[in-house]
Amino acid sequence: AEYMGFKLGSKQIENMNNTERVAKLSERLQALQQNLKCDKAVKTGEFDTRIQSIEEEFAEAHEVTREKFEALKDELTKVQSVIEEEEARREELGILKDKEYKAIEESLVYLLN
């Protein structure tokens, strides 16, 4: 057999075939490694996008919950204020009733004597 004008023995041909196979395997391995890198980059990008999306959803949910909490807190403050006002009004009413009862009692004592 000849290769580029040189006569080759069977051992040389076998070595050349092995070299070609190694070169082809090396090319395939490089292509696989490149595909793996691309796949990894795509997966990492998708993962990062999903994480960002989840973080945004969480931030939005947190803000909505915070707003609801603030509204409930304001409502609770209003209710507490109304209760305090009602308690003060009832206390004043109780004091007025006590004064009226005492005045009626004093009038009755005066009239009965």
Residue pairs with C-beta under 8 A, 6 or more apart in sequence:
1 7
1 8
1 13
2 8
3 12
3 13
3 16
8 16
